[in-house]
Amino acid sequence: MKDINNRILLAEDDPNLGTVLKDSLELEDNYVELFADGEQAWKSFNKDDFDICILDVMMPLKDGFTLAKEIKKVAPKMPIIFLTAKSMKEDKLEGFKLGADDYITKPFSFEELQLRIEAVMRRVNSSILPSQQAEYAIGKYIYVDNDRALKTGGNSTKLTTKEAELLKLLAHNVNKIVDRDVALKSIWGNDNYFTGRSMDVYITKLRKYLKADDRIEIVNIHGQGFKLIVKN
């Protein structure tokens, strides 16, 4: 089974273009969920875990700008690329005001979209806290930052962006308490109730990834945060 490069939310109401883009992106080893309107995309965003969102501006039920506003409220660091048939300067400015990472005017080539996705994800991955350390040894595991890969023996698990950020923060502070609010603000951008619940889900995922080594434990320190414990 191949590693997944990126988990992509694609919202495009043109069924032909949407299908072509989905198929092409999946050929590049991406996982893609395609939605024909902004409302469906928003519901999925709240249920699943994505690395990047590609949003058509003009969509039924919920347009791309409205969808982007809602996404940025709960995930301020989520990368967003807008697709649009509009070429007006005002529309591009609106997209960037909402925190868009890029903006592509139709028609465009798939190669252009792929290059822009790669450029955005390089910027995202280069800003992962807390440092640019290439690898972390965690018990019998090795986490390789460039690939966002957690490796042990002959097995490799590709982490999502937030899984990687959280694991790096814990590994950088191994056997020390990571303050809950610090983790939320540095990775999610805020420390509200919903992001707190989201982080709890990610902690559970990391525990599952690391369960093959019984010397490793991620413990909840009540009222403070989390601690990655690695016993000798």
LINWODA-V247030 format. One line per field, one symbol per residue. phi: phi as a letter, one per 40 degrees, with the letter a starting at -180 (. if undefined). psi: psi as a letter, one per 40 degrees, with the letter a starting at -180 (. if undefined). burial: + if it has 9 or more other ideal C-beta (glycine too) atoms within 8 Angstrom, else -. A space follows every 10 residues. Layout:
BEGIN
phi->???
psi->???
burial->???
END
This chain:
BEGIN
phi->.ccccacbcb bacccccdcc cdccccccgc cbbbbcaccc ccccdcbbbb cabbbcccbc gaccccccdc ccccadcccb bcbaccbcdc ccccccccgc caabcccacc dccccccccc ccccccbccb abdcabcbfc cbcbcdcfbb bafcbbbccc dcdccccccc ccbdgbccdd ccccccbcga bcdccccccd ccdccccccb ccbccbabbc cdgbibbcbb cc
psi->hiihdihhhh hhehdddddd dddddddffi hhhhieiddd dddddedahi dihhhidhii dhiddddddd dddegdehhh hhhieiehdd dddddddeei dihhhiiiid dddddddddd dddddeehie ifhdihhgbe ihhhddefhh ihbeihhhii dddddddddd ddfheihhhd dddddddeei fidddddddd ddddddddde eeheehhhih hhecbihhhh i.
burial->---+-+++++ +++---++++ ++-+++---+ -+++++++-+ ++-++----+ +++++++++- -+++++++++ ++-+-+-+++ ++++------ ++-+++-+++ -+++---+-+ -+++-++-++ +-+++--++- -----+-++- +++++--+++ ++-----+++ ++++++++++ ++++--++-+ -+++++++-- +---++-++- -++-+++-++ --+-++-+-- +---++++++ --
END
